[in-house]
Amino acid sequence: MIASLSGTLKSISKSEIVLEVNGVGYLLNVSSKLIASLGDIGSKLSLSTDLQIKDDKIVMYGFFNPIDQTIFRLLQSVQGVGPKASLSILSALTVEELILAISSGDKAMISRAEGVGLKVASRIASELSEKVYNLNLFNLDHNTEIRETSKENLNLVKETQLSDTTVVEDTISALVNLGYMRSEVFSIVMKIKKEFSINENNKNFTVDKIVPLALRALSREIK
């Protein structure tokens, strides 16, 4: 198995690149986000890779780093999600955005990816929630603030009591009906939930109390 490649960037197309290593050109399928980040032809490049052999076809995929590679493989554990769909998801969303979408159950956000419908997006969100939580994704050198926020949200989801779950879902539904994205309001509602827990004020954690607080937080973020 070829786990990584380091060499010279020889060519770039819409969804593929050629990386030359010791005189051998490797054709790699990559996400549009990776292509957008590339330097000029002739620049040095190191990528994590995934080699797949199906029937008589050999295809190699390239990634920014091991965490993208891990998510690529994890997505394919969901029925109906192959390498093409997995790469499409990584083209549409960053790993942090995908983790947030999965932890918040935001199938609409996942279905932004080309070729990924709401049914498949729903399976991804429901089947990968626990797997994403258990993966050691948070020790890697990514965006610290987003990484820690995602980890806190996942922990809060696991700790939330059944009675609070109804309040959280009803609050999120109310805000989504006002035009906000589920994953966008999820982070704010879970942050408010944490503040109520810290202040031991859980008995006042109700929809009519949370919605105004969430709306104020959302308006501050927009500004």
N, C-alpha and C positions, 0 to 999 in steps of 0.2 A: 504493500500500500504506500502511495506517495502522499505524505502528510503535509508537505509544504514545498514551495519552489522559490528560489531567489535568482533573478537574472535581469535581462534587459528587455524593456517593452519594445516590441517590434511593430505591432499594428493594433488598431482599435476599430471595432465595428459597433453596431447598435447594441449587441448583447454578448459579444465575444472579444477576446484579446488574444494575441500571440505573445508568449513570454519565452524568450530565448535563454536557455541554460546550457552552457558549455557547448554551444554550436547546435543544439537541438531546440526546435521551436515547438512549444506546447500550446495547443489551442484550448483555451479555458472559457467556459460559459460563466458569465458574471452578472451581477445585478447592475441596474442603471445607476444606483447610488455609487457603486464602486467606480464605474466608468466616469462619472462626473467628478470624481476625486483624483483621477489619474493625472500624472505629469505629462510632459512631452514625449513623443516617440524617441527612444534612445535612453530614456531615464531608467534608473535602477528601481527594481520593484521586488518586494517579498510578499507572498500570499500563502495563506493556508489553503489546502486543496482537499477535494473529495473526488475519488475516482469510482465511477459506477459502470458495471458491465452487465448489460441486459441483452439477451439473445446474442447477436453477433456484433453489437454496437458498444463501443467504449467511449464514454463521455467523462470529461474532467471539469470540475467546477472550482472556481477560485473565490476566496473571501478575504475581507480586510484582516481578519484575525480568528482565533479559535472559537470565540463566542458566536460569531456569525455562522461558522461551520457547524457548531453544536445545534444551534437553532434550526438550521437548514435540515439537519438529520432528524431532529425532534419533530418538526412539522410533518415529515413523511411517515411518522408513526400513526398519523390520523388517516383513517380510511378515506380514499378519494383524493388524497394530497400526494402528488408525485414531485419529482425534482423541478419540473417546469413551474408548477404552482408555488412551490416553496421559494424559488428564486424570484417569482413575481411578487410575493409578499415582502421579501427583503428589498425589492426595488421600490415598493410603495411605502414601507414603514421602516424606521430605524428599529434596532433591537429593543431599545427602551420603550418606544411607542407600542411595539408589539406586546411586550410584557405587560404594559399598562392596559392595553386592549383586552388581553387574555384575563388579567386579574379582575377587570371591571365587567367582563362579559360583553364587551362592545363589538358585536358581530358586524355592525355597520362599518366600523373603522377597519376591521380586517378585510371586509369585502371591497375595500377601495382597490385592492390588488386586481389587476387584469386577470380574468379567467377564474376568479374565486367568487362564487355566489354566496348568498346568505345562509343556505343550508350547510355548505362546507365550512363557512366562517363560524357558524354556531357550533359545529362539532369541534373545531379547533379550540374555541374558547372554553367549552365544557370539558374536553378530554385532556387539555394541556395545563389546566390551572394548577393541579397538584404537582405535575411533573416539573413545571417551570419553578414552582416554589422550592422543590427539593433539589434542583440543579444548583451547583455552585457557580452562579452567574455573577455574583456581586463582589467577588474579590479581584476582578479584572480591572485594569486601568481605563475605565470609560468615564463618562460624565458623572462625577461624584454625586452632584445634587440630584439628578434624575434617578441615578441608581439607588440612592438611599431612600428617595421618595417611593420608588417602586417596591422596595423591600418592606418599608413601613406599611404600605397599602396591603401587601400580601399578608403580612403578619396580622393586621387588623381584621382582614377578612376571616382568617382562621379563628381569631379570638372573639368575634362578634357573636353575641347570644342570639337565639332564635327570635325573641321579641324585638331586638334591635334590628335584625335583618329585614323585617317587614318595614320598619321606619326608614331604613336606608334605601330599600327598593322603591318605596312610595315617594320618597323625596327625590330620588334620581329620576323617576318617571315623570314627576311634576316638572322638573327642570328641563328634561329632554323635550317635553311637550311645549316648552317655551322656546325651543329652537337650539338648545345647547347640545353638544356632542356628549354621549354617555361617558366616555373615558375622561372628558374634560371636567365634568361635574363630579365624577366618581372620586377623583383625588381630593377635591375640596370637601365633599361630604365626609370622606373618611378622616380628613384632617380635623374637621369639626367634631366628629365622633371621638377622636382621640382626646381633644381638649375637654370634652364633657366627661370622659372617663378619668382623666387626670384630676379634674376638679370634683370628682365623685358626685356629679350632677346628672346621672343617667336617667333619673325619673323624669327629668324635663326634656329628654331627648325625644322630641315629637316632631312630626312633619311641619306643623304650623310654626314651630320655633326654629327649625333648621332651614327651611326654604328662604326666609328673609336674610339669614346669616350667609347662606351660600350665594344669594344674589348679590349681596354687598361685596363678597370676596371676588366674584366673577367680574363685577364692574371695575374693581381695582385692577384686576389682571388685564382687562381690555385697555385701560388707560396706560 
